[in-house]
Amino acid sequence: MGDMRFTMIGIALIFVGFIILGVFGHNYQAATLESNEFGTCYEYSDKKAPVEIKCSFKIFNQTLFFALIIGFIGAGIIALVKGVRGNWDNKVKPEDIVGPGRRENEDSEKD
């Protein structure tokens, strides 16, 4: 049996990574397309006209965003692997075990 804490942390980190990618990813996907197809990049705003910027800045922002996402998902995968391989739950001393798995004979002999 694996370590449940790391398994839950791993699932949460992977989930957060995909949620951030889904919510904010559309802002960062056009930089490579603009750079390759048109050679010029623009910063878009709702309040003013598009402003021409260097494509390297936009691609750098895109790279940082995807590095953050890869970091979340990678940390989640590492936590999942650690959770599956972990044996923390198996290191409980016999006298500390409680619940239905404990034998009734040990408790009745002490009385």
DOPA-576230 format. One record per atom (N, C-alpha, C): residue in three letters; atom name; x, y, z. Coordinates in nm, 3 decimals. Layout:
residues N
rec type=Ala, atom=CA, c1=X, c2=Y, c3=Z;
...
END
This chain:
residues 111
rec type=Met, atom=N, c1=0.085, c2=-0.118, c3=0.000;
rec type=Met, atom=CA, c1=0.000, c2=0.000, c3=0.000;
rec type=Met, atom=C, c1=0.089, c2=0.123, c3=0.000;
rec type=Gly, atom=N, c1=0.053, c2=0.222, c3=-0.080;
rec type=Gly, atom=CA, c1=0.134, c2=0.342, c3=-0.093;
rec type=Gly, atom=C, c1=0.101, c2=0.447, c3=0.012;
rec type=Asp, atom=N, c1=0.172, c2=0.553, c3=0.003;
rec type=Asp, atom=CA, c1=0.155, c2=0.664, c3=0.096;
rec type=Asp, atom=C, c1=0.045, c2=0.757, c3=0.040;
rec type=Met, atom=N, c1=-0.066, c2=0.761, c3=0.107;
rec type=Met, atom=CA, c1=-0.182, c2=0.834, c3=0.056;
rec type=Met, atom=C, c1=-0.160, c2=0.985, c3=0.048;
rec type=Arg, atom=N, c1=-0.079, c2=1.040, c3=0.136;
rec type=Arg, atom=CA, c1=-0.057, c2=1.185, c3=0.134;
rec type=Arg, atom=C, c1=0.005, c2=1.228, c3=0.002;
rec type=Phe, atom=N, c1=0.110, c2=1.158, c3=-0.040;
rec type=Phe, atom=CA, c1=0.176, c2=1.194, c3=-0.165;
rec type=Phe, atom=C, c1=0.086, c2=1.168, c3=-0.286;
rec type=Thr, atom=N, c1=0.006, c2=1.065, c3=-0.279;
rec type=Thr, atom=CA, c1=-0.086, c2=1.037, c3=-0.389;
rec type=Thr, atom=C, c1=-0.187, c2=1.150, c3=-0.403;
rec type=Met, atom=N, c1=-0.242, c2=1.197, c3=-0.292;
rec type=Met, atom=CA, c1=-0.339, c2=1.306, c3=-0.297;
rec type=Met, atom=C, c1=-0.274, c2=1.437, c3=-0.342;
rec type=Ile, atom=N, c1=-0.153, c2=1.464, c3=-0.295;
rec type=Ile, atom=CA, c1=-0.081, c2=1.585, c3=-0.338;
rec type=Ile, atom=C, c1=-0.052, c2=1.578, c3=-0.487;
rec type=Gly, atom=N, c1=-0.012, c2=1.462, c3=-0.535;
rec type=Gly, atom=CA, c1=0.017, c2=1.445, c3=-0.677;
rec type=Gly, atom=C, c1=-0.105, c2=1.468, c3=-0.764;
rec type=Ile, atom=N, c1=-0.217, c2=1.414, c3=-0.724;
rec type=Ile, atom=CA, c1=-0.341, c2=1.433, c3=-0.799;
rec type=Ile, atom=C, c1=-0.380, c2=1.580, c3=-0.799;
rec type=Ala, atom=N, c1=-0.366, c2=1.647, c3=-0.685;
rec type=Ala, atom=CA, c1=-0.401, c2=1.789, c3=-0.676;
rec type=Ala, atom=C, c1=-0.309, c2=1.875, c3=-0.764;
rec type=Leu, atom=N, c1=-0.179, c2=1.847, c3=-0.764;
rec type=Leu, atom=CA, c1=-0.087, c2=1.926, c3=-0.846;
rec type=Leu, atom=C, c1=-0.113, c2=1.909, c3=-0.995;
rec type=Ile, atom=N, c1=-0.139, c2=1.787, c3=-1.037;
rec type=Ile, atom=CA, c1=-0.170, c2=1.764, c3=-1.178;
rec type=Ile, atom=C, c1=-0.300, c2=1.833, c3=-1.215;
rec type=Phe, atom=N, c1=-0.399, c2=1.825, c3=-1.129;
rec type=Phe, atom=CA, c1=-0.527, c2=1.891, c3=-1.153;
rec type=Phe, atom=C, c1=-0.509, c2=2.042, c3=-1.165;
rec type=Val, atom=N, c1=-0.433, c2=2.102, c3=-1.073;
rec type=Val, atom=CA, c1=-0.408, c2=2.247, c3=-1.077;
rec type=Val, atom=C, c1=-0.335, c2=2.286, c3=-1.206;
rec type=Gly, atom=N, c1=-0.238, c2=2.205, c3=-1.247;
rec type=Gly, atom=CA, c1=-0.166, c2=2.234, c3=-1.370;
rec type=Gly, atom=C, c1=-0.258, c2=2.238, c3=-1.491;
rec type=Phe, atom=N, c1=-0.346, c2=2.141, c3=-1.503;
rec type=Phe, atom=CA, c1=-0.438, c2=2.139, c3=-1.617;
rec type=Phe, atom=C, c1=-0.543, c2=2.250, c3=-1.608;
rec type=Ile, atom=N, c1=-0.588, c2=2.283, c3=-1.489;
rec type=Ile, atom=CA, c1=-0.684, c2=2.393, c3=-1.473;
rec type=Ile, atom=C, c1=-0.621, c2=2.526, c3=-1.514;
rec type=Ile, atom=N, c1=-0.499, c2=2.553, c3=-1.468;
rec type=Ile, atom=CA, c1=-0.431, c2=2.677, c3=-1.506;
rec type=Ile, atom=C, c1=-0.408, c2=2.681, c3=-1.657;
rec type=Leu, atom=N, c1=-0.369, c2=2.569, c3=-1.715;
rec type=Leu, atom=CA, c1=-0.349, c2=2.563, c3=-1.860;
rec type=Leu, atom=C, c1=-0.479, c2=2.590, c3=-1.933;
rec type=Gly, atom=N, c1=-0.588, c2=2.534, c3=-1.886;
rec type=Gly, atom=CA, c1=-0.717, c2=2.554, c3=-1.952;
rec type=Gly, atom=C, c1=-0.771, c2=2.695, c3=-1.938;
rec type=Val, atom=N, c1=-0.751, c2=2.757, c3=-1.823;
rec type=Val, atom=CA, c1=-0.807, c2=2.890, c3=-1.798;
rec type=Val, atom=C, c1=-0.722, c2=2.999, c3=-1.862;
rec type=Phe, atom=N, c1=-0.591, c2=2.991, c3=-1.846;
rec type=Phe, atom=CA, c1=-0.504, c2=3.099, c3=-1.893;
rec type=Phe, atom=C, c1=-0.424, c2=3.066, c3=-2.018;
rec type=Gly, atom=N, c1=-0.432, c2=2.944, c3=-2.068;
rec type=Gly, atom=CA, c1=-0.350, c2=2.902, c3=-2.181;
rec type=Gly, atom=C, c1=-0.380, c2=2.974, c3=-2.311;
rec type=His, atom=N, c1=-0.504, c2=3.016, c3=-2.332;
rec type=His, atom=CA, c1=-0.538, c2=3.082, c3=-2.458;
rec type=His, atom=C, c1=-0.465, c2=3.214, c3=-2.475;
rec type=Asn, atom=N, c1=-0.422, c2=3.276, c3=-2.367;
rec type=Asn, atom=CA, c1=-0.349, c2=3.402, c3=-2.376;
rec type=Asn, atom=C, c1=-0.207, c2=3.383, c3=-2.429;
rec type=Tyr, atom=N, c1=-0.155, c2=3.262, c3=-2.421;
rec type=Tyr, atom=CA, c1=-0.015, c2=3.238, c3=-2.452;
rec type=Tyr, atom=C, c1=0.007, c2=3.154, c3=-2.577;
rec type=Gln, atom=N, c1=-0.096, c2=3.108, c3=-2.642;
rec type=Gln, atom=CA, c1=-0.077, c2=3.016, c3=-2.754;
rec type=Gln, atom=C, c1=-0.052, c2=3.085, c3=-2.887;
rec type=Ala, atom=N, c1=-0.078, c2=3.213, c3=-2.899;
rec type=Ala, atom=CA, c1=-0.068, c2=3.280, c3=-3.029;
rec type=Ala, atom=C, c1=0.071, c2=3.335, c3=-3.059;
rec type=Ala, atom=N, c1=0.161, c2=3.338, c3=-2.963;
rec type=Ala, atom=CA, c1=0.292, c2=3.402, c3=-2.985;
rec type=Ala, atom=C, c1=0.373, c2=3.332, c3=-3.093;
rec type=Thr, atom=N, c1=0.378, c2=3.202, c3=-3.090;
rec type=Thr, atom=CA, c1=0.455, c2=3.128, c3=-3.190;
rec type=Thr, atom=C, c1=0.391, c2=3.142, c3=-3.328;
rec type=Leu, atom=N, c1=0.261, c2=3.136, c3=-3.334;
rec type=Leu, atom=CA, c1=0.191, c2=3.151, c3=-3.462;
rec type=Leu, atom=C, c1=0.215, c2=3.289, c3=-3.521;
rec type=Glu, atom=N, c1=0.201, c2=3.393, c3=-3.441;
rec type=Glu, atom=CA, c1=0.225, c2=3.529, c3=-3.490;
rec type=Glu, atom=C, c1=0.369, c2=3.546, c3=-3.537;
rec type=Ser, atom=N, c1=0.461, c2=3.493, c3=-3.463;
rec type=Ser, atom=CA, c1=0.602, c2=3.507, c3=-3.497;
rec type=Ser, atom=C, c1=0.636, c2=3.435, c3=-3.626;
rec type=Asn, atom=N, c1=0.590, c2=3.311, c3=-3.641;
rec type=Asn, atom=CA, c1=0.624, c2=3.233, c3=-3.760;
rec type=Asn, atom=C, c1=0.551, c2=3.279, c3=-3.885;
rec type=Glu, atom=N, c1=0.425, c2=3.312, c3=-3.872;
rec type=Glu, atom=CA, c1=0.345, c2=3.346, c3=-3.990;
rec type=Glu, atom=C, c1=0.359, c2=3.492, c3=-4.033;
rec type=Phe, atom=N, c1=0.364, c2=3.583, c3=-3.938;
rec type=Phe, atom=CA, c1=0.358, c2=3.724, c3=-3.972;
rec type=Phe, atom=C, c1=0.488, c2=3.800, c3=-3.945;
rec type=Gly, atom=N, c1=0.570, c2=3.750, c3=-3.855;
rec type=Gly, atom=CA, c1=0.696, c2=3.815, c3=-3.825;
rec type=Gly, atom=C, c1=0.684, c2=3.932, c3=-3.728;
rec type=Thr, atom=N, c1=0.564, c2=3.977, c3=-3.700;
rec type=Thr, atom=CA, c1=0.541, c2=4.084, c3=-3.603;
rec type=Thr, atom=C, c1=0.442, c2=4.034, c3=-3.499;
rec type=Cys, atom=N, c1=0.458, c2=4.082, c3=-3.378;
rec type=Cys, atom=CA, c1=0.368, c2=4.043, c3=-3.270;
rec type=Cys, atom=C, c1=0.303, c2=4.168, c3=-3.213;
rec type=Tyr, atom=N, c1=0.182, c2=4.151, c3=-3.164;
rec type=Tyr, atom=CA, c1=0.106, c2=4.263, c3=-3.109;
rec type=Tyr, atom=C, c1=0.058, c2=4.229, c3=-2.969;
rec type=Glu, atom=N, c1=0.052, c2=4.331, c3=-2.885;
rec type=Glu, atom=CA, c1=-0.006, c2=4.321, c3=-2.752;
rec type=Glu, atom=C, c1=-0.148, c2=4.373, c3=-2.761;
rec type=Tyr, atom=N, c1=-0.244, c2=4.289, c3=-2.730;
rec type=Tyr, atom=CA, c1=-0.384, c2=4.326, c3=-2.745;
rec type=Tyr, atom=C, c1=-0.443, c2=4.370, c3=-2.611;
rec type=Ser, atom=N, c1=-0.530, c2=4.469, c3=-2.618;
rec type=Ser, atom=CA, c1=-0.597, c2=4.519, c3=-2.500;
rec type=Ser, atom=C, c1=-0.741, c2=4.555, c3=-2.539;
rec type=Asp, atom=N, c1=-0.831, c2=4.548, c3=-2.443;
rec type=Asp, atom=CA, c1=-0.970, c2=4.582, c3=-2.470;
rec type=Asp, atom=C, c1=-0.990, c2=4.733, c3=-2.483;
rec type=Lys, atom=N, c1=-0.904, c2=4.812, c3=-2.420;
rec type=Lys, atom=CA, c1=-0.926, c2=4.956, c3=-2.412;
rec type=Lys, atom=C, c1=-0.855, c2=5.037, c3=-2.519;
rec type=Lys, atom=N, c1=-0.752, c2=4.979, c3=-2.583;
rec type=Lys, atom=CA, c1=-0.680, c2=5.055, c3=-2.683;
rec type=Lys, atom=C, c1=-0.643, c2=4.966, c3=-2.801;
rec type=Ala, atom=N, c1=-0.593, c2=5.028, c3=-2.904;
rec type=Ala, atom=CA, c1=-0.556, c2=4.955, c3=-3.026;
rec type=Ala, atom=C, c1=-0.435, c2=4.865, c3=-2.998;
rec type=Pro, atom=N, c1=-0.418, c2=4.758, c3=-3.079;
rec type=Pro, atom=CA, c1=-0.302, c2=4.670, c3=-3.060;
rec type=Pro, atom=C, c1=-0.170, c2=4.746, c3=-3.075;
rec type=Val, atom=N, c1=-0.074, c2=4.711, c3=-2.990;
rec type=Val, atom=CA, c1=0.057, c2=4.775, c3=-2.991;
rec type=Val, atom=C, c1=0.159, c2=4.672, c3=-3.037;
rec type=Glu, atom=N, c1=0.244, c2=4.711, c3=-3.134;
rec type=Glu, atom=CA, c1=0.346, c2=4.620, c3=-3.184;
rec type=Glu, atom=C, c1=0.458, c2=4.606, c3=-3.080;
rec type=Ile, atom=N, c1=0.496, c2=4.481, c3=-3.053;
rec type=Ile, atom=CA, c1=0.603, c2=4.453, c3=-2.958;
rec type=Ile, atom=C, c1=0.700, c2=4.354, c3=-3.021;
rec type=Lys, atom=N, c1=0.814, c2=4.333, c3=-2.959;
rec type=Lys, atom=CA, c1=0.909, c2=4.233, c3=-3.007;
rec type=Lys, atom=C, c1=0.853, c2=4.094, c3=-2.979;
rec type=Cys, atom=N, c1=0.865, c2=4.008, c3=-3.077;
rec type=Cys, atom=CA, c1=0.814, c2=3.873, c3=-3.061;
rec type=Cys, atom=C, c1=0.890, c2=3.795, c3=-2.954;
rec type=Ser, atom=N, c1=1.015, c2=3.829, c3=-2.932;
rec type=Ser, atom=CA, c1=1.094, c2=3.756, c3=-2.833;
rec type=Ser, atom=C, c1=1.036, c2=3.772, c3=-2.693;
rec type=Phe, atom=N, c1=0.981, c2=3.892, c3=-2.661;
rec type=Phe, atom=CA, c1=0.919, c2=3.911, c3=-2.531;
rec type=Phe, atom=C, c1=0.795, c2=3.824, c3=-2.515;
rec type=Lys, atom=N, c1=0.716, c2=3.818, c3=-2.619;
rec type=Lys, atom=CA, c1=0.593, c2=3.740, c3=-2.613;
rec type=Lys, atom=C, c1=0.624, c2=3.589, c3=-2.606;
rec type=Ile, atom=N, c1=0.724, c2=3.546, c3=-2.681;
rec type=Ile, atom=CA, c1=0.762, c2=3.405, c3=-2.677;
rec type=Ile, atom=C, c1=0.824, c2=3.370, c3=-2.542;
rec type=Phe, atom=N, c1=0.900, c2=3.463, c3=-2.483;
rec type=Phe, atom=CA, c1=0.958, c2=3.440, c3=-2.350;
rec type=Phe, atom=C, c1=0.847, c2=3.424, c3=-2.245;
rec type=Asn, atom=N, c1=0.745, c2=3.508, c3=-2.252;
rec type=Asn, atom=CA, c1=0.631, c2=3.496, c3=-2.159;
rec type=Asn, atom=C, c1=0.561, c2=3.363, c3=-2.178;
rec type=Gln, atom=N, c1=0.545, c2=3.321, c3=-2.303;
rec type=Gln, atom=CA, c1=0.482, c2=3.194, c3=-2.334;
rec type=Gln, atom=C, c1=0.565, c2=3.079, c3=-2.277;
rec type=Thr, atom=N, c1=0.696, c2=3.086, c3=-2.290;
rec type=Thr, atom=CA, c1=0.784, c2=2.982, c3=-2.240;
rec type=Thr, atom=C, c1=0.779, c2=2.974, c3=-2.088;
rec type=Leu, atom=N, c1=0.778, c2=3.089, c3=-2.021;
rec type=Leu, atom=CA, c1=0.768, c2=3.089, c3=-1.875;
rec type=Leu, atom=C, c1=0.636, c2=3.028, c3=-1.828;
rec type=Phe, atom=N, c1=0.527, c2=3.061, c3=-1.897;
rec type=Phe, atom=CA, c1=0.397, c2=3.007, c3=-1.860;
rec type=Phe, atom=C, c1=0.396, c2=2.855, c3=-1.873;
rec type=Phe, atom=N, c1=0.444, c2=2.805, c3=-1.985;
rec type=Phe, atom=CA, c1=0.442, c2=2.661, c3=-2.004;
rec type=Phe, atom=C, c1=0.543, c2=2.590, c3=-1.914;
rec type=Ala, atom=N, c1=0.652, c2=2.656, c3=-1.876;
rec type=Ala, atom=CA, c1=0.745, c2=2.599, c3=-1.779;
rec type=Ala, atom=C, c1=0.676, c2=2.584, c3=-1.643;
rec type=Leu, atom=N, c1=0.597, c2=2.683, c3=-1.606;
rec type=Leu, atom=CA, c1=0.521, c2=2.675, c3=-1.481;
rec type=Leu, atom=C, c1=0.423, c2=2.558, c3=-1.484;
rec type=Ile, atom=N, c1=0.354, c2=2.543, c3=-1.595;
rec type=Ile, atom=CA, c1=0.259, c2=2.432, c3=-1.609;
rec type=Ile, atom=C, c1=0.331, c2=2.298, c3=-1.603;
rec type=Ile, atom=N, c1=0.443, c2=2.286, c3=-1.676;
rec type=Ile, atom=CA, c1=0.521, c2=2.162, c3=-1.673;
rec type=Ile, atom=C, c1=0.573, c2=2.135, c3=-1.532;
rec type=Gly, atom=N, c1=0.608, c2=2.241, c3=-1.459;
rec type=Gly, atom=CA, c1=0.653, c2=2.225, c3=-1.321;
rec type=Gly, atom=C, c1=0.544, c2=2.167, c3=-1.232;
rec type=Phe, atom=N, c1=0.422, c2=2.220, c3=-1.243;
rec type=Phe, atom=CA, c1=0.310, c2=2.167, c3=-1.164;
rec type=Phe, atom=C, c1=0.283, c2=2.022, c3=-1.198;
rec type=Ile, atom=N, c1=0.272, c2=1.993, c3=-1.326;
rec type=Ile, atom=CA, c1=0.240, c2=1.856, c3=-1.368;
rec type=Ile, atom=C, c1=0.355, c2=1.761, c3=-1.334;
rec type=Gly, atom=N, c1=0.479, c2=1.804, c3=-1.355;
rec type=Gly, atom=CA, c1=0.594, c2=1.721, c3=-1.321;
rec type=Gly, atom=C, c1=0.603, c2=1.692, c3=-1.173;
rec type=Ala, atom=N, c1=0.580, c2=1.794, c3=-1.090;
rec type=Ala, atom=CA, c1=0.580, c2=1.773, c3=-0.945;
rec type=Ala, atom=C, c1=0.469, c2=1.678, c3=-0.904;
rec type=Gly, atom=N, c1=0.354, c2=1.689, c3=-0.971;
rec type=Gly, atom=CA, c1=0.245, c2=1.597, c3=-0.943;
rec type=Gly, atom=C, c1=0.279, c2=1.453, c3=-0.978;
rec type=Ile, atom=N, c1=0.346, c2=1.434, c3=-1.090;
rec type=Ile, atom=CA, c1=0.386, c2=1.299, c3=-1.131;
rec type=Ile, atom=C, c1=0.488, c2=1.242, c3=-1.033;
rec type=Ile, atom=N, c1=0.584, c2=1.325, c3=-0.992;
rec type=Ile, atom=CA, c1=0.684, c2=1.279, c3=-0.895;
rec type=Ile, atom=C, c1=0.617, c2=1.242, c3=-0.763;
rec type=Ala, atom=N, c1=0.521, c2=1.324, c3=-0.719;
rec type=Ala, atom=CA, c1=0.450, c2=1.294, c3=-0.595;
rec type=Ala, atom=C, c1=0.368, c2=1.165, c3=-0.608;
rec type=Leu, atom=N, c1=0.308, c2=1.142, c3=-0.724;
rec type=Leu, atom=CA, c1=0.233, c2=1.018, c3=-0.745;
rec type=Leu, atom=C, c1=0.324, c2=0.897, c3=-0.738;
rec type=Val, atom=N, c1=0.439, c2=0.906, c3=-0.805;
rec type=Val, atom=CA, c1=0.533, c2=0.794, c3=-0.802;
rec type=Val, atom=C, c1=0.582, c2=0.769, c3=-0.660;
rec type=Lys, atom=N, c1=0.613, c2=0.877, c3=-0.588;
rec type=Lys, atom=CA, c1=0.658, c2=0.862, c3=-0.449;
rec type=Lys, atom=C, c1=0.546, c2=0.804, c3=-0.363;
rec type=Gly, atom=N, c1=0.423, c2=0.844, c3=-0.391;
rec type=Gly, atom=CA, c1=0.311, c2=0.790, c3=-0.315;
rec type=Gly, atom=C, c1=0.289, c2=0.642, c3=-0.340;
rec type=Val, atom=N, c1=0.306, c2=0.600, c3=-0.463;
rec type=Val, atom=CA, c1=0.286, c2=0.459, c3=-0.496;
rec type=Val, atom=C, c1=0.399, c2=0.374, c3=-0.439;
rec type=Arg, atom=N, c1=0.520, c2=0.425, c3=-0.442;
rec type=Arg, atom=CA, c1=0.635, c2=0.349, c3=-0.394;
rec type=Arg, atom=C, c1=0.656, c2=0.362, c3=-0.243;
rec type=Gly, atom=N, c1=0.589, c2=0.457, c3=-0.181;
rec type=Gly, atom=CA, c1=0.611, c2=0.483, c3=-0.038;
rec type=Gly, atom=C, c1=0.564, c2=0.370, c3=0.049;
rec type=Asn, atom=N, c1=0.624, c2=0.362, c3=0.166;
rec type=Asn, atom=CA, c1=0.584, c2=0.257, c3=0.260;
rec type=Asn, atom=C, c1=0.562, c2=0.315, c3=0.399;
rec type=Trp, atom=N, c1=0.531, c2=0.443, c3=0.407;
rec type=Trp, atom=CA, c1=0.511, c2=0.508, c3=0.536;
rec type=Trp, atom=C, c1=0.396, c2=0.441, c3=0.612;
rec type=Asp, atom=N, c1=0.290, c2=0.406, c3=0.540;
rec type=Asp, atom=CA, c1=0.175, c2=0.344, c3=0.605;
rec type=Asp, atom=C, c1=0.208, c2=0.207, c3=0.663;
rec type=Asn, atom=N, c1=0.311, c2=0.143, c3=0.611;
rec type=Asn, atom=CA, c1=0.347, c2=0.010, c3=0.658;
rec type=Asn, atom=C, c1=0.439, c2=0.013, c3=0.779;
rec type=Lys, atom=N, c1=0.487, c2=0.128, c3=0.819;
rec type=Lys, atom=CA, c1=0.583, c2=0.139, c3=0.929;
rec type=Lys, atom=C, c1=0.515, c2=0.170, c3=1.063;
rec type=Val, atom=N, c1=0.393, c2=0.128, c3=1.082;
rec type=Val, atom=CA, c1=0.322, c2=0.150, c3=1.207;
rec type=Val, atom=C, c1=0.356, c2=0.037, c3=1.303;
rec type=Lys, atom=N, c1=0.390, c2=0.073, c3=1.426;
rec type=Lys, atom=CA, c1=0.424, c2=-0.028, c3=1.526;
rec type=Lys, atom=C, c1=0.298, c2=-0.108, c3=1.560;
rec type=Pro, atom=N, c1=0.314, c2=-0.236, c3=1.587;
rec type=Pro, atom=CA, c1=0.197, c2=-0.320, c3=1.619;
rec type=Pro, atom=C, c1=0.116, c2=-0.269, c3=1.737;
rec type=Glu, atom=N, c1=0.181, c2=-0.211, c3=1.837;
rec type=Glu, atom=CA, c1=0.106, c2=-0.162, c3=1.953;
rec type=Glu, atom=C, c1=0.028, c2=-0.034, c3=1.924;
rec type=Asp, atom=N, c1=0.061, c2=0.033, c3=1.813;
rec type=Asp, atom=CA, c1=-0.010, c2=0.156, c3=1.776;
rec type=Asp, atom=C, c1=-0.128, c2=0.133, c3=1.683;
rec type=Ile, atom=N, c1=-0.144, c2=0.011, c3=1.636;
rec type=Ile, atom=CA, c1=-0.251, c2=-0.021, c3=1.542;
rec type=Ile, atom=C, c1=-0.384, c2=-0.021, c3=1.616;
rec type=Val, atom=N, c1=-0.483, c2=0.047, c3=1.560;
rec type=Val, atom=CA, c1=-0.618, c2=0.048, c3=1.616;
rec type=Val, atom=C, c1=-0.716, c2=0.017, c3=1.504;
rec type=Gly, atom=N, c1=-0.834, c2=-0.022, c3=1.539;
rec type=Gly, atom=CA, c1=-0.936, c2=-0.045, c3=1.439;
rec type=Gly, atom=C, c1=-0.971, c2=-0.191, c3=1.424;
rec type=Pro, atom=N, c1=-1.050, c2=-0.222, c3=1.323;
rec type=Pro, atom=CA, c1=-1.102, c2=-0.358, c3=1.308;
rec type=Pro, atom=C, c1=-0.996, c2=-0.462, c3=1.275;
rec type=Gly, atom=N, c1=-0.880, c2=-0.423, c3=1.225;
rec type=Gly, atom=CA, c1=-0.777, c2=-0.519, c3=1.192;
rec type=Gly, atom=C, c1=-0.700, c2=-0.571, c3=1.312;
rec type=Arg, atom=N, c1=-0.715, c2=-0.508, c3=1.426;
rec type=Arg, atom=CA, c1=-0.643, c2=-0.549, c3=1.546;
rec type=Arg, atom=C, c1=-0.713, c2=-0.670, c3=1.609;
rec type=Arg, atom=N, c1=-0.633, c2=-0.762, c3=1.659;
rec type=Arg, atom=CA, c1=-0.691, c2=-0.883, c3=1.718;
rec type=Arg, atom=C, c1=-0.749, c2=-0.853, c3=1.856;
rec type=Glu, atom=N, c1=-0.865, c2=-0.907, c3=1.882;
rec type=Glu, atom=CA, c1=-0.934, c2=-0.887, c3=2.009;
rec type=Glu, atom=C, c1=-0.865, c2=-0.961, c3=2.123;
rec type=Asn, atom=N, c1=-0.791, c2=-1.069, c3=2.095;
rec type=Asn, atom=CA, c1=-0.730, c2=-1.151, c3=2.199;
rec type=Asn, atom=C, c1=-0.627, c2=-1.071, c3=2.278;
rec type=Glu, atom=N, c1=-0.555, c2=-0.983, c3=2.215;
rec type=Glu, atom=CA, c1=-0.450, c2=-0.907, c3=2.284;
rec type=Glu, atom=C, c1=-0.512, c2=-0.816, c3=2.390;
rec type=Asp, atom=N, c1=-0.626, c2=-0.756, c3=2.360;
rec type=Asp, atom=CA, c1=-0.690, c2=-0.664, c3=2.455;
rec type=Asp, atom=C, c1=-0.753, c2=-0.741, c3=2.572;
rec type=Ser, atom=N, c1=-0.813, c2=-0.857, c3=2.547;
rec type=Ser, atom=CA, c1=-0.881, c2=-0.930, c3=2.654;
rec type=Ser, atom=C, c1=-0.783, c2=-0.996, c3=2.750;
rec type=Glu, atom=N, c1=-0.662, c2=-1.030, c3=2.705;
rec type=Glu, atom=CA, c1=-0.564, c2=-1.093, c3=2.792;
rec type=Glu, atom=C, c1=-0.506, c2=-0.994, c3=2.891;
rec type=Lys, atom=N, c1=-0.505, c2=-0.864, c3=2.859;
rec type=Lys, atom=CA, c1=-0.447, c2=-0.763, c3=2.946;
rec type=Lys, atom=C, c1=-0.537, c2=-0.733, c3=3.067;
rec type=Asp, atom=N, c1=-0.665, c2=-0.760, c3=3.055;
rec type=Asp, atom=CA, c1=-0.759, c2=-0.730, c3=3.163;
rec type=Asp, atom=C, c1=-0.745, c2=-0.819, c3=3.280;
END
